[in-house]
Amino acid sequence: MVPLRFVQGCCIVAKAKGNKRLIAVSIIIYVVCLIALTPLNVVYRALSPNNLPVDVLAVSGTLWQGQVVVKHAMTGQVSSDWSLHPWSLLTGNIKADLAVDSNAAQFNTQLSYNALSQQVNLEKTSGFVSAGLINRVIAQSKTQINGDIELTNTDIIYNLATGESDQANGQLVWMGGQVNYPKGRKMASANLPMLVAKLSSQNNELHAQVATVEGLQVANASLKKDGWANVAVRKAMIDLVGEKWPNKVSADAIVFEISERILTR
């Protein structure tokens, strides 16, 4: 028969251990809530970031639910709102619902970021980019387009450290319209149909296949692991524009390519 004092002693030890766990959990919950509810303007003043690529106009809310309004010469005034999932702070994999809004562009997504691996996960992403913003980005090419680009139901997993993409799906849709482009010393124009770019991940790299709604492949693009972006244009695009190509090649033949480094690490 087990002595009564021994049983009582075991109960006290078990209760003490349970209390320690409860205290530890309570402390963790308190710290998480404290961080999540910290006023954002207090954090901003404490950090006092300098040499930012944008002008910060307003900071409000908390780290949990906040808003930042910035201004950039390219985009104009941009408002970013987010709602953080507090428990994600415990795992180091920060998750938030993010909304970016401006006259030039708009995006909504479910964002997660792993601070250790530097992996970014965008889920259920949708939005648009205006033709005006696109024209400012490509101004050096002297090309101008009409029609916005829409992003629908897109998921992307991208690692900022390695440049690898484990997953990408969704599509970009350009509504079509008039395109003005340089032709020798003069400017030419053409009316193009709606184009759809379907996103994918191939060999851990981001890829986009551009085609008409009828399925005619006109171009493809990719983002390499080293940060170089490549765009390859097919003969079918030249045919859509209405230009003549000196060599007789098939419609799916790549007639020229453009490469530019857009990310550095």
DRENPA-3360 file (N, C-alpha, C; in nm, 2 decimals, always signed):
BEGIN
1 = MVPLRFVQ = +0.08/-0.12/+0.00/+0.00/+0.00/+0.00/+0.09/+0.12/+0.00 ~ +0.05/+0.22/-0.09/+0.13/+0.34/-0.10/+0.10/+0.44/+0.02 ~ +0.21/+0.49/+0.09/+0.18/+0.58/+0.20/+0.11/+0.70/+0.15 ~ +0.02/+0.76/+0.24/-0.06/+0.87/+0.21/+0.03/+1.00/+0.19 ~ +0.14/+1.01/+0.27/+0.22/+1.12/+0.26/+0.30/+1.13/+0.12 ~ +0.33/+1.01/+0.07/+0.40/+1.00/-0.06/+0.30/+1.05/-0.17 ~ +0.17/+1.00/-0.16/+0.08/+1.05/-0.26/+0.06/+1.20/-0.25 ~ +0.05/+1.25/-0.13/+0.03/+1.40/-0.12/+0.15/+1.47/-0.17;
9 = GCCIVAKA = +0.27/+1.42/-0.15/+0.39/+1.48/-0.20/+0.39/+1.49/-0.35 ~ +0.35/+1.37/-0.41/+0.35/+1.37/-0.56/+0.25/+1.47/-0.62 ~ +0.13/+1.49/-0.55/+0.03/+1.58/-0.59/+0.09/+1.72/-0.59 ~ +0.16/+1.75/-0.48/+0.21/+1.89/-0.46/+0.32/+1.92/-0.57 ~ +0.40/+1.82/-0.60/+0.50/+1.83/-0.71/+0.44/+1.86/-0.84 ~ +0.34/+1.77/-0.87/+0.26/+1.78/-1.00/+0.20/+1.92/-1.01 ~ +0.14/+1.96/-0.90/+0.07/+2.09/-0.90/+0.17/+2.21/-0.92 ~ +0.29/+2.19/-0.86/+0.39/+2.30/-0.88/+0.44/+2.30/-1.02;
17 = KGNKRLIA = +0.46/+2.18/-1.08/+0.50/+2.18/-1.22/+0.39/+2.24/-1.31 ~ +0.26/+2.21/-1.28/+0.15/+2.27/-1.36/+0.15/+2.42/-1.34 ~ +0.17/+2.47/-1.22/+0.17/+2.61/-1.20/+0.28/+2.68/-1.28 ~ +0.40/+2.61/-1.29/+0.51/+2.67/-1.36/+0.48/+2.68/-1.51 ~ +0.41/+2.58/-1.56/+0.37/+2.58/-1.70/+0.27/+2.69/-1.72 ~ +0.18/+2.70/-1.63/+0.07/+2.81/-1.64/+0.14/+2.95/-1.64 ~ +0.23/+2.96/-1.55/+0.30/+3.09/-1.54/+0.38/+3.12/-1.67 ~ +0.45/+3.02/-1.72/+0.52/+3.04/-1.85/+0.43/+3.08/-1.96;
25 = VSIIIYVV = +0.32/+3.00/-1.97/+0.22/+3.03/-2.08/+0.17/+3.17/-2.06 ~ +0.14/+3.21/-1.94/+0.08/+3.35/-1.91/+0.18/+3.46/-1.95 ~ +0.31/+3.43/-1.92/+0.41/+3.53/-1.96/+0.42/+3.55/-2.11 ~ +0.42/+3.43/-2.18/+0.43/+3.43/-2.32/+0.31/+3.51/-2.38 ~ +0.19/+3.48/-2.33/+0.07/+3.55/-2.38/+0.08/+3.70/-2.35 ~ +0.13/+3.74/-2.24/+0.14/+3.88/-2.20/+0.24/+3.95/-2.29 ~ +0.36/+3.88/-2.32/+0.46/+3.95/-2.41/+0.40/+3.96/-2.55 ~ +0.34/+3.86/-2.60/+0.28/+3.87/-2.73/+0.18/+3.98/-2.75;
33 = CLIALTPL = +0.09/+3.99/-2.65/-0.01/+4.09/-2.65/+0.05/+4.23/-2.63 ~ +0.16/+4.24/-2.55/+0.23/+4.37/-2.53/+0.29/+4.41/-2.66 ~ +0.35/+4.32/-2.74/+0.41/+4.35/-2.86/+0.31/+4.39/-2.97 ~ +0.20/+4.31/-2.97/+0.10/+4.33/-3.08/+0.03/+4.46/-3.06 ~ +0.01/+4.50/-2.93/-0.07/+4.62/-2.90/+0.01/+4.75/-2.88 ~ +0.14/+4.74/-2.91/+0.23/+4.86/-2.90/+0.19/+4.96/-3.01 ~ +0.17/+5.09/-2.97/+0.13/+5.19/-3.07/+0.24/+5.20/-3.18 ~ +0.20/+5.20/-3.30/+0.30/+5.20/-3.41/+0.38/+5.33/-3.42;
41 = NVVYRALS = +0.32/+5.44/-3.38/+0.40/+5.57/-3.39/+0.51/+5.57/-3.28 ~ +0.49/+5.50/-3.17/+0.59/+5.48/-3.07/+0.71/+5.40/-3.13 ~ +0.68/+5.29/-3.20/+0.78/+5.21/-3.26/+0.86/+5.29/-3.36 ~ +0.78/+5.37/-3.44/+0.85/+5.44/-3.55/+0.94/+5.55/-3.50 ~ +0.90/+5.62/-3.39/+0.98/+5.72/-3.33/+1.11/+5.66/-3.27 ~ +1.09/+5.54/-3.21/+1.20/+5.47/-3.15/+1.31/+5.43/-3.25 ~ +1.26/+5.38/-3.36/+1.35/+5.34/-3.47/+1.41/+5.45/-3.54 ~ +1.33/+5.56/-3.57/+1.38/+5.68/-3.64/+1.45/+5.64/-3.77;
49 = PNNLPVDV = +1.39/+5.56/-3.86/+1.46/+5.52/-3.98/+1.50/+5.64/-4.07 ~ +1.62/+5.64/-4.13/+1.66/+5.74/-4.22/+1.69/+5.68/-4.35 ~ +1.70/+5.77/-4.45/+1.73/+5.73/-4.59/+1.64/+5.63/-4.65 ~ +1.51/+5.65/-4.61/+1.41/+5.56/-4.67/+1.38/+5.60/-4.82 ~ +1.35/+5.50/-4.90/+1.32/+5.53/-5.04/+1.18/+5.60/-5.06 ~ +1.11/+5.62/-4.95/+0.98/+5.68/-4.96/+0.97/+5.79/-4.85 ~ +0.87/+5.88/-4.87/+0.84/+5.98/-4.76/+0.73/+5.92/-4.68 ~ +0.75/+5.91/-4.55/+0.65/+5.86/-4.46/+0.56/+5.98/-4.42;
57 = LAVSGTLW = +0.43/+5.97/-4.46/+0.34/+6.08/-4.43/+0.26/+6.06/-4.30 ~ +0.22/+5.93/-4.27/+0.14/+5.91/-4.15/+0.16/+5.77/-4.10 ~ +0.16/+5.75/-3.97/+0.17/+5.62/-3.91/+0.07/+5.61/-3.80 ~ -0.02/+5.51/-3.80/-0.12/+5.50/-3.70/-0.15/+5.35/-3.67 ~ -0.23/+5.33/-3.56/-0.27/+5.20/-3.52/-0.16/+5.13/-3.43 ~ -0.16/+5.00/-3.43/-0.07/+4.92/-3.36/+0.01/+4.82/-3.45 ~ +0.10/+4.75/-3.39/+0.17/+4.65/-3.47/+0.07/+4.54/-3.51 ~ -0.04/+4.52/-3.43/-0.14/+4.42/-3.46/-0.22/+4.47/-3.58;
65 = QGQVVVKH = -0.28/+4.58/-3.57/-0.36/+4.64/-3.67/-0.32/+4.78/-3.70 ~ -0.25/+4.81/-3.81/-0.19/+4.94/-3.83/-0.21/+4.99/-3.97 ~ -0.16/+5.11/-3.99/-0.17/+5.17/-4.12/-0.05/+5.27/-4.14 ~ +0.02/+5.26/-4.26/+0.13/+5.35/-4.29/+0.09/+5.41/-4.43 ~ +0.11/+5.55/-4.43/+0.08/+5.62/-4.56/+0.22/+5.68/-4.60 ~ +0.26/+5.64/-4.72/+0.39/+5.69/-4.77/+0.37/+5.76/-4.91 ~ +0.47/+5.82/-4.96/+0.46/+5.89/-5.09/+0.59/+5.86/-5.16 ~ +0.58/+5.83/-5.29/+0.69/+5.80/-5.38/+0.67/+5.87/-5.51;
73 = AMTGQVSS = +0.78/+5.92/-5.57/+0.76/+5.99/-5.70/+0.70/+5.90/-5.81 ~ +0.72/+5.77/-5.80/+0.67/+5.68/-5.91/+0.53/+5.65/-5.88 ~ +0.49/+5.63/-5.76/+0.35/+5.58/-5.73/+0.26/+5.68/-5.67 ~ +0.31/+5.79/-5.62/+0.23/+5.89/-5.55/+0.20/+5.84/-5.41 ~ +0.09/+5.88/-5.35/+0.06/+5.85/-5.22/+0.00/+5.70/-5.21 ~ +0.06/+5.63/-5.12/+0.02/+5.48/-5.10/-0.01/+5.46/-4.96 ~ -0.13/+5.39/-4.94/-0.17/+5.35/-4.80/-0.16/+5.20/-4.79 ~ -0.10/+5.16/-4.68/-0.08/+5.02/-4.65/-0.15/+4.99/-4.51;
81 = DWSLHPWS = -0.25/+4.89/-4.52/-0.32/+4.85/-4.40/-0.29/+4.70/-4.37 ~ -0.27/+4.66/-4.25/-0.25/+4.52/-4.22/-0.32/+4.48/-4.09 ~ -0.35/+4.35/-4.08/-0.40/+4.29/-3.96/-0.32/+4.17/-3.93 ~ -0.24/+4.18/-3.82/-0.14/+4.07/-3.79/-0.21/+3.96/-3.71 ~ -0.16/+3.84/-3.74/-0.21/+3.72/-3.66/-0.11/+3.71/-3.54 ~ -0.15/+3.75/-3.42/-0.05/+3.76/-3.31/+0.02/+3.64/-3.28 ~ -0.05/+3.52/-3.28/+0.02/+3.39/-3.24/+0.13/+3.35/-3.34 ~ +0.13/+3.41/-3.46/+0.24/+3.38/-3.55/+0.37/+3.43/-3.50;
89 = LLTGNIKA = +0.37/+3.53/-3.41/+0.49/+3.58/-3.35/+0.57/+3.48/-3.27 ~ +0.49/+3.38/-3.22/+0.56/+3.27/-3.14/+0.64/+3.18/-3.22 ~ +0.60/+3.16/-3.35/+0.67/+3.07/-3.44/+0.78/+3.13/-3.52 ~ +0.78/+3.26/-3.52/+0.88/+3.33/-3.61/+0.83/+3.34/-3.75 ~ +0.71/+3.29/-3.78/+0.66/+3.29/-3.92/+0.54/+3.40/-3.91 ~ +0.58/+3.52/-3.94/+0.48/+3.63/-3.92/+0.37/+3.62/-4.03 ~ +0.25/+3.63/-3.99/+0.13/+3.62/-4.09/+0.05/+3.75/-4.07 ~ +0.00/+3.80/-4.18/-0.09/+3.92/-4.18/-0.17/+3.93/-4.30;
97 = DLAVDSNA = -0.29/+3.99/-4.29/-0.37/+4.03/-4.40/-0.33/+4.17/-4.44 ~ -0.29/+4.19/-4.57/-0.23/+4.31/-4.61/-0.31/+4.37/-4.73 ~ -0.34/+4.50/-4.72/-0.40/+4.58/-4.83/-0.32/+4.70/-4.86 ~ -0.29/+4.71/-4.99/-0.21/+4.83/-5.04/-0.30/+4.90/-5.14 ~ -0.32/+5.04/-5.12/-0.41/+5.11/-5.20/-0.35/+5.24/-5.24 ~ -0.37/+5.28/-5.37/-0.33/+5.41/-5.42/-0.40/+5.43/-5.55 ~ -0.39/+5.55/-5.61/-0.45/+5.57/-5.74/-0.39/+5.49/-5.85 ~ -0.26/+5.45/-5.83/-0.19/+5.38/-5.94/-0.19/+5.23/-5.93;
105 = AQFNTQLS = -0.22/+5.18/-5.81/-0.22/+5.04/-5.79/-0.29/+5.00/-5.66 ~ -0.34/+4.87/-5.66/-0.41/+4.82/-5.55/-0.39/+4.67/-5.53 ~ -0.36/+4.63/-5.41/-0.34/+4.49/-5.39/-0.40/+4.44/-5.25 ~ -0.45/+4.32/-5.25/-0.49/+4.26/-5.13/-0.43/+4.12/-5.12 ~ -0.37/+4.08/-5.01/-0.31/+3.95/-5.00/-0.30/+3.90/-4.86 ~ -0.28/+3.77/-4.84/-0.25/+3.71/-4.71/-0.10/+3.68/-4.71 ~ -0.03/+3.76/-4.63/+0.12/+3.75/-4.63/+0.17/+3.68/-4.51 ~ +0.27/+3.59/-4.54/+0.35/+3.53/-4.43/+0.50/+3.54/-4.46;
113 = YNALSQQV = +0.58/+3.57/-4.36/+0.72/+3.58/-4.37/+0.79/+3.51/-4.26 ~ +0.89/+3.43/-4.30/+0.97/+3.35/-4.20/+1.10/+3.43/-4.19 ~ +1.13/+3.48/-4.07/+1.24/+3.56/-4.05/+1.37/+3.48/-4.06 ~ +1.37/+3.35/-4.03/+1.49/+3.27/-4.03/+1.53/+3.23/-4.17 ~ +1.43/+3.18/-4.25/+1.46/+3.14/-4.39/+1.44/+3.25/-4.49 ~ +1.38/+3.36/-4.45/+1.35/+3.48/-4.54/+1.26/+3.44/-4.65 ~ +1.17/+3.34/-4.62/+1.07/+3.30/-4.72/+0.94/+3.38/-4.71 ~ +0.90/+3.43/-4.82/+0.78/+3.51/-4.83/+0.67/+3.43/-4.90;
121 = NLEKTSGF = +0.55/+3.42/-4.84/+0.44/+3.35/-4.90/+0.32/+3.44/-4.92 ~ +0.28/+3.46/-5.04/+0.16/+3.54/-5.08/+0.05/+3.45/-5.12 ~ -0.06/+3.46/-5.05/-0.18/+3.38/-5.08/-0.30/+3.46/-5.11 ~ -0.38/+3.41/-5.21/-0.51/+3.48/-5.25/-0.49/+3.62/-5.28 ~ -0.38/+3.65/-5.36/-0.35/+3.78/-5.40/-0.43/+3.83/-5.52 ~ -0.48/+3.95/-5.51/-0.55/+4.01/-5.62/-0.52/+4.16/-5.62 ~ -0.55/+4.23/-5.73/-0.52/+4.37/-5.74/-0.51/+4.42/-5.88 ~ -0.46/+4.54/-5.90/-0.44/+4.59/-6.03/-0.33/+4.70/-6.03;
129 = VSAGLINR = -0.27/+4.72/-6.15/-0.17/+4.82/-6.17/-0.22/+4.90/-6.29 ~ -0.22/+5.04/-6.27/-0.27/+5.12/-6.37/-0.18/+5.14/-6.49 ~ -0.23/+5.17/-6.60/-0.14/+5.20/-6.72/-0.05/+5.31/-6.70 ~ -0.10/+5.41/-6.62/-0.01/+5.53/-6.59/+0.12/+5.49/-6.51 ~ +0.10/+5.40/-6.42/+0.22/+5.36/-6.34/+0.31/+5.27/-6.43 ~ +0.26/+5.19/-6.51/+0.34/+5.11/-6.60/+0.42/+5.19/-6.70 ~ +0.35/+5.30/-6.75/+0.42/+5.39/-6.84/+0.53/+5.46/-6.78 ~ +0.52/+5.50/-6.65/+0.63/+5.56/-6.58/+0.75/+5.47/-6.56;
137 = VIAQSKTQ = +0.71/+5.34/-6.53/+0.82/+5.24/-6.51/+0.90/+5.22/-6.64 ~ +0.83/+5.21/-6.76/+0.89/+5.18/-6.88/+0.92/+5.31/-6.97 ~ +0.93/+5.42/-6.90/+0.94/+5.55/-6.97/+1.07/+5.56/-7.06 ~ +1.18/+5.49/-7.01/+1.30/+5.50/-7.09/+1.29/+5.43/-7.22 ~ +1.20/+5.34/-7.23/+1.18/+5.27/-7.36/+1.10/+5.35/-7.46 ~ +1.04/+5.46/-7.42/+0.96/+5.54/-7.50/+0.83/+5.47/-7.55 ~ +0.80/+5.37/-7.48/+0.68/+5.29/-7.51/+0.57/+5.33/-7.42 ~ +0.44/+5.34/-7.47/+0.33/+5.37/-7.38/+0.22/+5.27/-7.41;
145 = INGDIELT = +0.14/+5.23/-7.31/+0.03/+5.14/-7.33/-0.09/+5.20/-7.27 ~ -0.21/+5.15/-7.31/-0.34/+5.18/-7.25/-0.39/+5.06/-7.20 ~ -0.47/+5.07/-7.09/-0.53/+4.95/-7.03/-0.45/+4.90/-6.91 ~ -0.53/+4.88/-6.80/-0.46/+4.83/-6.67/-0.43/+4.68/-6.67 ~ -0.35/+4.64/-6.58/-0.31/+4.50/-6.56/-0.38/+4.46/-6.43 ~ -0.45/+4.35/-6.44/-0.52/+4.29/-6.32/-0.45/+4.16/-6.27 ~ -0.44/+4.14/-6.14/-0.39/+4.02/-6.08/-0.50/+3.95/-6.01 ~ -0.52/+3.82/-6.04/-0.63/+3.75/-5.98/-0.59/+3.62/-5.92;
153 = NTDIIYNL = -0.64/+3.59/-5.80/-0.62/+3.46/-5.73/-0.48/+3.40/-5.75 ~ -0.39/+3.48/-5.70/-0.25/+3.44/-5.72/-0.18/+3.40/-5.59 ~ -0.10/+3.28/-5.59/-0.03/+3.24/-5.48/+0.12/+3.23/-5.52 ~ +0.21/+3.28/-5.44/+0.35/+3.28/-5.47/+0.43/+3.25/-5.34 ~ +0.52/+3.16/-5.35/+0.62/+3.13/-5.25/+0.76/+3.17/-5.30 ~ +0.82/+3.27/-5.23/+0.95/+3.32/-5.29/+1.05/+3.34/-5.17 ~ +1.17/+3.29/-5.19/+1.28/+3.30/-5.09/+1.37/+3.42/-5.12 ~ +1.37/+3.52/-5.03/+1.45/+3.64/-5.06/+1.60/+3.62/-5.05;
161 = ATGESDQA = +1.64/+3.51/-4.97/+1.78/+3.48/-4.96/+1.84/+3.41/-5.08 ~ +1.76/+3.31/-5.13/+1.81/+3.22/-5.23/+1.76/+3.26/-5.37 ~ +1.65/+3.33/-5.38/+1.59/+3.36/-5.51/+1.51/+3.25/-5.56 ~ +1.48/+3.15/-5.48/+1.40/+3.03/-5.53/+1.25/+3.05/-5.50 ~ +1.18/+3.00/-5.60/+1.03/+3.00/-5.58/+0.98/+2.85/-5.59 ~ +0.93/+2.81/-5.47/+0.88/+2.67/-5.46/+0.74/+2.66/-5.53 ~ +0.66/+2.77/-5.53/+0.53/+2.76/-5.59/+0.48/+2.89/-5.64 ~ +0.41/+2.89/-5.75/+0.36/+3.01/-5.82/+0.24/+2.97/-5.90;
169 = NGQLVWMG = +0.13/+3.02/-5.88/+0.01/+3.00/-5.97/-0.08/+3.13/-5.96 ~ -0.16/+3.14/-6.07/-0.24/+3.26/-6.08/-0.22/+3.32/-6.21 ~ -0.27/+3.44/-6.24/-0.26/+3.50/-6.37/-0.27/+3.66/-6.36 ~ -0.19/+3.72/-6.45/-0.20/+3.86/-6.48/-0.28/+3.88/-6.61 ~ -0.37/+3.98/-6.61/-0.45/+4.00/-6.73/-0.43/+4.15/-6.77 ~ -0.38/+4.17/-6.89/-0.38/+4.31/-6.95/-0.50/+4.32/-7.04 ~ -0.58/+4.42/-7.02/-0.71/+4.44/-7.08/-0.70/+4.47/-7.23 ~ -0.58/+4.50/-7.28/-0.56/+4.53/-7.42/-0.59/+4.67/-7.45;
177 = GQVNYPKG = -0.55/+4.71/-7.57/-0.57/+4.85/-7.61/-0.46/+4.90/-7.70 ~ -0.45/+5.03/-7.71/-0.35/+5.09/-7.80/-0.21/+5.09/-7.73 ~ -0.11/+5.06/-7.81/+0.03/+5.06/-7.77/+0.11/+5.15/-7.86 ~ +0.18/+5.25/-7.81/+0.26/+5.34/-7.89/+0.41/+5.30/-7.86 ~ +0.49/+5.29/-7.97/+0.63/+5.24/-7.95/+0.71/+5.31/-8.06 ~ +0.85/+5.32/-8.03/+0.94/+5.38/-8.12/+0.97/+5.29/-8.24 ~ +0.97/+5.35/-8.36/+1.00/+5.27/-8.48/+1.10/+5.36/-8.56 ~ +1.23/+5.33/-8.54/+1.32/+5.42/-8.61/+1.32/+5.55/-8.54;
185 = RKMASANL = +1.31/+5.66/-8.62/+1.30/+5.80/-8.56/+1.16/+5.84/-8.54 ~ +1.07/+5.76/-8.57/+0.92/+5.79/-8.55/+0.86/+5.70/-8.45 ~ +0.74/+5.74/-8.42/+0.65/+5.66/-8.33/+0.55/+5.58/-8.41 ~ +0.52/+5.46/-8.37/+0.42/+5.38/-8.44/+0.32/+5.34/-8.33 ~ +0.21/+5.29/-8.37/+0.10/+5.24/-8.28/+0.03/+5.12/-8.33 ~ -0.02/+5.04/-8.24/-0.10/+4.92/-8.27/-0.20/+4.90/-8.17 ~ -0.31/+4.84/-8.21/-0.42/+4.79/-8.11/-0.40/+4.65/-8.08 ~ -0.37/+4.61/-7.96/-0.35/+4.47/-7.92/-0.47/+4.42/-7.85;
193 = PMLVAKLS = -0.50/+4.29/-7.86/-0.61/+4.22/-7.79/-0.57/+4.20/-7.64 ~ -0.66/+4.15/-7.56/-0.64/+4.11/-7.43/-0.53/+4.00/-7.42 ~ -0.43/+4.02/-7.32/-0.33/+3.92/-7.31/-0.33/+3.87/-7.16 ~ -0.30/+3.74/-7.15/-0.31/+3.67/-7.02/-0.17/+3.61/-6.99 ~ -0.11/+3.64/-6.87/+0.01/+3.59/-6.83/-0.01/+3.49/-6.72 ~ +0.01/+3.36/-6.74/-0.01/+3.26/-6.64/+0.12/+3.23/-6.56 ~ +0.12/+3.24/-6.43/+0.24/+3.22/-6.35/+0.26/+3.08/-6.31 ~ +0.39/+3.04/-6.30/+0.42/+2.91/-6.26/+0.56/+2.91/-6.20;
201 = SQNNELHA = +0.60/+2.79/-6.14/+0.73/+2.77/-6.08/+0.80/+2.66/-6.16 ~ +0.91/+2.68/-6.22/+0.98/+2.58/-6.29/+1.13/+2.58/-6.25 ~ +1.18/+2.47/-6.21/+1.31/+2.46/-6.15/+1.34/+2.56/-6.05 ~ +1.24/+2.58/-5.96/+1.25/+2.68/-5.85/+1.27/+2.82/-5.89 ~ +1.22/+2.85/-6.01/+1.22/+2.99/-6.07/+1.08/+3.03/-6.11 ~ +1.06/+3.16/-6.10/+0.93/+3.22/-6.14/+0.92/+3.23/-6.29 ~ +0.81/+3.19/-6.35/+0.79/+3.19/-6.49/+0.65/+3.25/-6.52 ~ +0.64/+3.31/-6.64/+0.51/+3.36/-6.68/+0.50/+3.34/-6.83;
209 = QVATVEGL = +0.39/+3.27/-6.87/+0.37/+3.25/-7.02/+0.26/+3.34/-7.06 ~ +0.29/+3.43/-7.16/+0.19/+3.53/-7.21/+0.12/+3.48/-7.33 ~ -0.01/+3.49/-7.34/-0.08/+3.44/-7.45/-0.21/+3.52/-7.47 ~ -0.27/+3.51/-7.59/-0.40/+3.57/-7.61/-0.51/+3.49/-7.55 ~ -0.63/+3.54/-7.54/-0.74/+3.46/-7.48/-0.77/+3.33/-7.56 ~ -0.73/+3.33/-7.69/-0.74/+3.22/-7.77/-0.63/+3.11/-7.75 ~ -0.53/+3.15/-7.67/-0.42/+3.05/-7.64/-0.30/+3.07/-7.73 ~ -0.29/+3.17/-7.81/-0.17/+3.20/-7.89/-0.06/+3.25/-7.81;
217 = QVANASLK = +0.05/+3.18/-7.80/+0.17/+3.22/-7.72/+0.24/+3.33/-7.78 ~ +0.26/+3.44/-7.71/+0.33/+3.56/-7.77/+0.46/+3.60/-7.70 ~ +0.47/+3.55/-7.58/+0.60/+3.59/-7.50/+0.60/+3.50/-7.38 ~ +0.72/+3.50/-7.32/+0.74/+3.44/-7.19/+0.84/+3.51/-7.11 ~ +0.83/+3.51/-6.98/+0.92/+3.58/-6.89/+0.96/+3.49/-6.77 ~ +1.07/+3.53/-6.71/+1.12/+3.45/-6.60/+1.21/+3.54/-6.51 ~ +1.21/+3.50/-6.38/+1.30/+3.56/-6.28/+1.40/+3.46/-6.23 ~ +1.52/+3.48/-6.27/+1.63/+3.38/-6.23/+1.66/+3.39/-6.08;
225 = KDGWANVA = +1.73/+3.29/-6.03/+1.76/+3.29/-5.89/+1.86/+3.40/-5.85 ~ +1.94/+3.45/-5.95/+2.04/+3.55/-5.93/+1.98/+3.69/-5.94 ~ +1.85/+3.70/-5.96/+1.79/+3.83/-5.97/+1.77/+3.89/-6.11 ~ +1.81/+3.82/-6.21/+1.80/+3.86/-6.35/+1.66/+3.82/-6.40 ~ +1.59/+3.92/-6.46/+1.46/+3.90/-6.52/+1.49/+3.89/-6.67 ~ +1.42/+3.80/-6.74/+1.43/+3.77/-6.88/+1.30/+3.77/-6.95 ~ +1.28/+3.85/-7.06/+1.16/+3.85/-7.13/+1.19/+3.81/-7.28 ~ +1.13/+3.71/-7.33/+1.15/+3.66/-7.46/+1.02/+3.68/-7.54;
233 = VRKAMIDL = +1.03/+3.75/-7.66/+0.92/+3.78/-7.74/+0.92/+3.69/-7.86 ~ +0.80/+3.63/-7.89/+0.78/+3.54/-8.00/+0.74/+3.61/-8.13 ~ +0.75/+3.55/-8.24/+0.71/+3.60/-8.37/+0.56/+3.64/-8.37 ~ +0.48/+3.56/-8.29/+0.34/+3.59/-8.29/+0.31/+3.73/-8.24 ~ +0.39/+3.78/-8.15/+0.37/+3.92/-8.10/+0.40/+4.02/-8.21 ~ +0.50/+4.00/-8.29/+0.53/+4.08/-8.41/+0.41/+4.08/-8.50 ~ +0.35/+3.97/-8.52/+0.23/+3.96/-8.61/+0.11/+4.04/-8.55 ~ +0.09/+4.03/-8.42/-0.02/+4.10/-8.36/+0.00/+4.25/-8.37;
241 = VGEKWPNK = +0.12/+4.30/-8.36/+0.15/+4.44/-8.38/+0.13/+4.49/-8.52 ~ +0.15/+4.39/-8.61/+0.13/+4.42/-8.75/+0.26/+4.46/-8.82 ~ +0.37/+4.43/-8.76/+0.50/+4.46/-8.82/+0.55/+4.34/-8.90 ~ +0.64/+4.37/-9.00/+0.70/+4.26/-9.08/+0.83/+4.22/-9.02 ~ +0.86/+4.09/-9.02/+0.99/+4.04/-8.97/+1.07/+3.99/-9.09 ~ +1.20/+4.03/-9.10/+1.28/+4.00/-9.22/+1.30/+3.85/-9.25 ~ +1.30/+3.77/-9.15/+1.33/+3.63/-9.16/+1.20/+3.55/-9.15 ~ +1.19/+3.45/-9.23/+1.07/+3.36/-9.23/+1.09/+3.26/-9.12;
249 = VSADAIVF = +1.02/+3.28/-9.01/+1.02/+3.19/-8.90/+0.88/+3.16/-8.85 ~ +0.86/+3.06/-8.77/+0.73/+3.02/-8.72/+0.68/+3.12/-8.62 ~ +0.55/+3.12/-8.59/+0.49/+3.21/-8.50/+0.54/+3.19/-8.36 ~ +0.58/+3.07/-8.32/+0.62/+3.05/-8.18/+0.77/+3.06/-8.17 ~ +0.84/+3.10/-8.27/+0.99/+3.13/-8.26/+1.02/+3.25/-8.18 ~ +1.12/+3.25/-8.10/+1.16/+3.36/-8.02/+1.25/+3.45/-8.11 ~ +1.21/+3.58/-8.13/+1.28/+3.67/-8.22/+1.37/+3.76/-8.15 ~ +1.34/+3.79/-8.02/+1.44/+3.87/-7.95/+1.41/+3.86/-7.80;
257 = EISERILT = +1.52/+3.88/-7.72/+1.51/+3.87/-7.57/+1.56/+3.99/-7.50 ~ +1.51/+4.02/-7.39/+1.56/+4.14/-7.30/+1.59/+4.08/-7.16 ~ +1.70/+4.12/-7.11/+1.74/+4.08/-6.97/+1.78/+4.20/-6.89 ~ +1.74/+4.20/-6.77/+1.78/+4.31/-6.68/+1.78/+4.26/-6.53 ~ +1.88/+4.30/-6.46/+1.88/+4.26/-6.32/+1.79/+4.35/-6.23 ~ +1.69/+4.29/-6.17/+1.60/+4.37/-6.09/+1.61/+4.34/-5.94 ~ +1.68/+4.24/-5.90/+1.70/+4.21/-5.76/+1.85/+4.18/-5.74 ~ +1.90/+4.23/-5.62/+2.04/+4.20/-5.59/+2.04/+4.14/-5.45;
265 = R = +2.13/+4.05/-5.42/+2.14/+3.99/-5.29/+2.29/+3.97/-5.25;
% end
